[in-house]
């Protein structure tokens, strides 16, 4: 079963963070996952579509999780192919915060993606956070045994990633029984995307990009409960 590893100082920090952050954490939620990538073995907590596309990188003395290349992975239906999933936990209702930095050049579909409700390689939700909005970018999508479909009921004209490798704080709120999905970018009080969908009541969580590169750090997931994940999705990825 998954275990959260962190030092006494990190634990004290997390307690302070949980009580003083912008996000309101419901009383029945608990911190079920934390990862700051400061330990080399942290990579072992993830299942990737192609492990060779990912590495730990040091930035100003801080370890981060980096997608630095194109995954040699062919999705069965049109959907992102650079994916790293947390191996050991499944959540239904959850709140997640993570730091993201886009490391590619500027263009309309410059993106990073957050995956959730992942049931399998062709059954999941993802938030595609990109510079310009259209039917295939900067929206919430479902992949359900067919090419991805936009399900957002609200989005913005686009998301400003800023200069290469600049960091942003992103949050997902999911209430499965209501179908509610909300995505926040830097502003933790006003969502940039919203959707309502009840296809997947729970699933694994992951990180990546459709076809770009980027960096990830300081993952925190709160949930009322978890289910132990036992299925491997990407047989050739690791």
PEKAJO-V655756 format. One record per backbone hydrogen bond with DSSP energy under -1.0 kcal/mol. CO is the residue of the C=O (numbers start at 1). NH is the residue of the N-H. E is the energy in kcal/mol with one decimal. If there is no record, write none. Layout:
BEGIN
<<CO;NH;E> <CO;NH;E>>
END
This chain:
BEGIN
<<7;11;-2.4> <8;12;-2.3> <9;13;-2.2> <10;14;-2.5> <11;15;-2.2> <12;16;-1.9> <13;17;-2.9> <14;18;-3.0> <15;19;-1.5> <16;20;-1.5> <17;21;-1.3> <26;29;-1.7> <30;223;-2.2> <33;221;-2.4> <35;219;-2.3> <39;42;-2.2> <40;43;-1.2> <41;44;-1.5> <42;45;-1.7> <43;46;-1.7> <45;87;-2.8> <47;85;-3.2> <50;53;-2.0> <51;54;-1.7> <53;68;-2.2> <53;69;-1.1> <55;66;-3.1> <57;64;-2.6> <59;62;-1.6> <62;59;-3.0> <64;57;-2.5> <65;216;-2.7> <66;55;-1.9> <67;214;-1.8> <71;73;-1.8> <78;148;-2.5> <82;209;-1.9> <83;49;-2.4> <84;207;-2.2> <85;47;-2.8> <88;229;-2.0> <90;227;-2.3> <91;203;-1.7> <94;174;-2.7> <95;222;-3.0> <96;172;-2.3> <97;220;-2.5> <98;170;-2.8> <99;217;-1.9> <100;168;-2.4> <101;215;-2.9> <102;165;-2.8> <107;110;-1.7> <108;132;-2.5> <112;129;-2.5> <113;208;-1.7> <114;127;-2.7> <115;206;-2.3> <116;125;-2.5> <118;204;-2.1> <120;123;-1.7> <122;145;-3.1> <123;119;-3.0> <123;120;-1.4> <124;143;-3.1> <125;116;-1.9> <126;141;-2.9> <127;114;-1.7> <129;112;-1.3> <130;159;-2.1> <134;137;-1.3> <137;134;-1.5> <139;128;-2.7> <140;151;-2.9> <141;126;-2.0> <142;149;-2.3> <143;124;-2.3> <149;142;-2.3> <154;194;-2.0> <157;133;-2.0> <163;166;-1.7> <168;100;-3.0> <169;186;-3.7> <170;98;-2.2> <171;184;-2.9> <172;96;-2.4> <173;182;-2.1> <174;94;-1.9> <175;180;-1.5> <179;197;-2.4> <180;175;-2.0> <181;195;-2.1> <182;173;-2.4> <183;192;-2.7> <183;193;-1.5> <184;171;-1.9> <185;187;-2.8> <193;183;-2.4> <194;153;-2.9> <194;154;-1.5> <195;181;-2.2> <203;91;-2.3> <204;118;-2.0> <205;86;-2.8> <206;115;-2.3> <207;84;-2.3> <208;113;-3.2> <209;82;-1.4> <210;81;-1.2> <213;103;-1.5> <214;67;-2.9> <215;101;-2.1> <216;65;-2.6> <217;99;-2.8> <219;35;-2.0> <220;97;-2.5> <221;32;-2.6> <221;33;-1.4> <222;95;-2.4> <223;30;-2.1> <227;90;-2.3> <234;237;-1.5> <237;51;-3.5>>
END
